[in-house]
């Protein structure tokens, strides 16, 4: 797995209809889509969810190869989840060998869980791929603003969440640079047993932590220079306004959710 395969937190520039949607619409749609994935419990439901996601990918004009590349880092997690569900759930035995049994219920749950994770990761990635970090911050803050009445620091929470998300590709890029520098000095990260590979990571982790603290310090200084932390009401250069496309997208998404719920009720 290459560091560049991690696409979470990255923004793919574009001018598609999806890119132009209000960030609040995209954030709520992503949250509801994730909830819908856990409501679905059969192949027809997952087919509807996959068709809806495929439509969004086509409209967004983000290359499918670029999106699927983001699945490589979590391939081991998906495989582990698949195996655990396949062997741990009791039911009608299909295959039996040694102390292991593959049941019909376990196989069904494993397949559904793998599909659910893949759709969830792709759907979540589309949010960051089609939304600028500053727009994402504004959208999260706007959605959390009603909770300000109970003392919730909506702006601070939105900023922390966006910075944490944005730091993922930054740290991955820094890790890639450190690994290439260490390999140029003769470091070997691929040969040997598991313990040897773990020890080989020490020359990466130490400079990575130092670099992370340096980046965090520089960011804190830049934010302080711009008076972040002062108790003042901030304004935005570009305000968020619902346009016709946002209303149309909301209606289409409500119909999509209605189709999933109706399919679940009828089946």
C-alpha positions in Angstrom: 0.0 0.0 0.0 1.4 3.4 -1.0 0.9 6.5 1.1 -0.7 8.2 -1.9 -3.5 5.7 -1.8 -5.0 7.4 1.2 -7.6 9.8 -0.2 -9.5 10.5 3.1 -9.5 14.3 3.9 -8.3 15.3 0.4 -10.2 17.6 -1.9 -10.6 16.9 -5.6 -11.0 20.2 -7.5 -14.0 20.4 -9.8 -17.0 22.4 -10.9 -19.6 19.7 -10.9 -23.2 20.0 -9.6 -22.1 18.1 -6.5 -19.1 20.4 -5.9 -21.4 23.4 -6.0 -24.0 22.1 -3.5 -24.3 23.7 -0.1 -21.9 22.0 2.4 -24.8 21.6 4.9 -26.8 19.6 2.4 -23.8 17.3 1.7 -23.0 16.8 5.3 -26.6 15.9 6.2 -26.8 13.6 3.2 -23.7 11.8 4.1 -24.9 11.3 7.7 -28.3 10.0 6.6 -26.7 7.8 3.9 -24.5 6.1 6.6 -27.6 5.6 8.8 -29.5 4.1 5.7 -26.7 1.6 5.2 -27.3 0.2 8.6 -31.0 0.0 7.9 -30.6 -2.0 4.7 -30.5 -5.7 5.3 -30.8 -7.4 1.9 -29.3 -7.4 -1.6 -32.0 -5.3 -3.1 -31.5 -2.6 -0.5 -27.8 -2.6 -1.0 -28.3 -2.4 -4.8 -30.5 0.7 -4.3 -27.8 2.3 -2.0 -25.0 1.4 -4.5 -27.0 2.8 -7.5 -27.6 6.1 -5.6 -23.9 6.3 -4.7 -22.9 5.5 -8.3 -25.2 8.3 -9.6 -23.5 10.8 -7.3 -20.0 9.7 -8.4 -20.9 10.1 -12.0 -22.4 13.6 -11.4 -19.4 14.6 -9.3 -17.0 13.7 -12.2 -14.4 12.4 -9.6 -12.6 9.5 -11.3 -13.8 6.1 -10.0 -10.1 4.9 -9.9 -9.2 7.7 -7.6 -12.1 6.9 -5.3 -11.4 3.2 -5.2 -7.8 3.9 -4.5 -8.9 5.0 -1.1 -10.1 1.5 -0.3 -6.6 0.0 -0.3 -5.6 1.3 3.2 -8.7 -0.3 4.8 -8.6 -3.5 2.7 -7.1 -5.5 5.7 -9.9 -4.2 8.0 -12.6 -5.2 5.5 -11.0 -8.6 5.1 -10.7 -9.2 8.8 -14.3 -8.2 9.4 -15.4 -10.5 6.6 -13.5 -13.5 8.1 -14.7 -12.8 11.7 -18.3 -12.7 10.7 -18.0 -15.7 8.4 -16.7 -18.0 11.1 -18.1 -16.6 14.3 -21.9 -16.6 13.6 -23.8 -19.9 14.2 -26.4 -21.3 12.0 -26.9 -23.7 9.1 -23.5 -25.2 8.3 -22.4 -25.0 4.7 -18.7 -26.0 5.0 -16.9 -27.5 7.9 -13.2 -28.2 8.4 -11.1 -28.8 11.5 -12.6 -26.6 14.2 -14.0 -24.0 11.8 -17.5 -23.9 10.3 -18.9 -21.6 7.7 -22.7 -21.1 8.1 -25.2 -19.6 5.8 -26.1 -16.9 8.2 -22.4 -16.1 8.8 -21.6 -15.9 5.1 -24.6 -13.6 4.5 -23.7 -11.3 7.4 -20.0 -11.2 6.2 -20.9 -10.3 2.7 -23.4 -7.6 3.9 -20.9 -6.2 6.3 -18.2 -6.0 3.6 -20.6 -4.2 1.2 -21.7 -1.9 4.0 -18.1 -0.9 4.9 -17.2 -0.3 1.2 -20.2 1.9 0.5 -19.7 3.7 3.8 -16.1 4.5 3.0 -16.8 5.6 -0.5 -19.8 7.7 0.6 -17.8 9.4 3.3 -14.8 10.1 1.0 -17.1 11.8 -1.5 -17.9 14.4 1.1 -14.3 15.5 1.5 -13.5 15.0 -2.2 -16.2 17.4 -3.3 -16.1 19.9 -0.4 -13.4 22.5 0.3 -12.0 22.4 3.9 -13.2 25.9 4.7 -16.7 25.1 3.3 -16.7 21.9 5.4 -15.9 23.9 8.5 -18.6 26.5 7.8 -21.1 23.7 7.1 -20.3 21.8 10.4 -20.5 25.1 12.4 -23.8 26.0 10.8 -25.3 22.6 11.7 -24.0 22.8 15.3 -25.0 26.4 15.8 -28.4 25.6 17.4 -26.5 23.9 20.2 -24.7 27.2 21.1 -27.7 28.0 23.3 -26.5 25.2 25.7 -22.9 26.4 25.6 -21.5 24.2 22.9 -18.6 25.9 21.2 -19.8 25.1 17.6 -17.0 27.1 15.8 -14.2 25.6 17.9 -15.5 22.0 17.4 -16.0 22.6 13.6 -12.5 23.9 13.3 -10.9 21.1 15.3 -12.8 18.4 13.3 -11.8 20.0 9.9 -8.1 20.5 11.0 -7.9 16.8 12.2 -9.4 15.7 8.8 -7.1 17.9 6.8 -4.1 16.8 8.7 -4.5 13.2 7.5 -3.2 13.8 3.9 -0.6 16.2 5.3 0.9 13.6 7.7 0.7 10.9 5.0 2.7 13.1 2.7 5.2 13.8 5.4 5.5 10.1 6.1 6.1 9.4 2.4 8.9 11.9 2.4 10.5 10.4 5.5 10.3 6.9 4.2 11.9 7.8 0.9 14.7 9.7 2.8 15.3 6.7 5.0 15.3 4.3 2.1 17.9 6.5 0.3 20.0 5.9 3.4 19.7 2.1 3.2 16.6 1.5 5.4 14.6 -1.7 4.6 10.9 -1.7 5.5 9.8 -4.8 3.6 12.1 -7.7 4.4 12.3 -9.7 7.6 9.7 -10.9 10.1 7.0 -8.9 11.8 9.3 -7.8 14.7 12.0 -6.7 12.3 9.5 -4.6 10.3 8.2 -3.1 13.5 11.7 -2.1 14.6 12.3 -0.6 11.1 9.5 1.8 11.7 11.3 3.6 14.6 13.4 5.7 12.2 10.1 6.9 10.7 8.0 7.5 13.8 10.5 9.7 15.6 10.9 12.3 12.8 7.2 12.0 12.0 6.3 13.0 15.6 8.7 15.9 15.5 7.4 17.0 12.1 3.8 16.7 13.4 4.5 18.9 16.4 6.3 21.4 14.2 3.3 21.6 11.8 0.9 21.9 14.7 3.1 24.7 16.3 3.2 26.6 13.0 -0.5 26.3 12.6 -1.2 27.5 16.1 1.1 30.5 15.6 -0.7 31.3 12.3 -4.1 31.0 14.0 -3.0 33.2 16.9 -1.7 35.8 14.5 -5.2 35.9 13.0 -6.8 36.4 16.4 -8.3 32.9 16.7 -9.4 32.4 20.3 -10.6 35.9 20.8 -14.3 36.3 21.8 -15.4 38.1 18.7 -18.1 37.3 16.2 -16.5 36.4 12.9 -17.9 37.1 9.5 -17.5 35.1 6.3 -16.3 36.3 2.9 -18.7 33.9 1.1 -21.9 33.3 3.0 -23.9 30.0 2.6 -27.2 30.3 0.8 -29.6 27.6 -0.3 -29.9 27.7 -4.1 -32.3 25.9 -6.4 -29.8 23.0 -6.9 -29.7 22.5 -3.1 -33.5 22.2 -2.9 -33.5 19.8 -5.9 -30.8 17.7 -4.3 -32.7 17.6 -1.0 -35.8 16.4 -2.7 -34.0 13.7 -4.7 -32.3 12.5 -1.5 -35.6 12.3 0.4 -37.0 10.2 -2.5 -33.9 8.0 -2.3 -34.3 7.5 1.5 -38.0 6.8 1.0 -37.2 4.1 -1.6 -34.8 2.4 0.9 -37.3 2.6 3.8 -40.2 1.4 1.6 -38.1 -1.5 0.3 -37.2 -2.5 3.9 -40.8 -2.3 5.0 -42.2 -4.3 2.1 -39.4 -6.9 2.2 
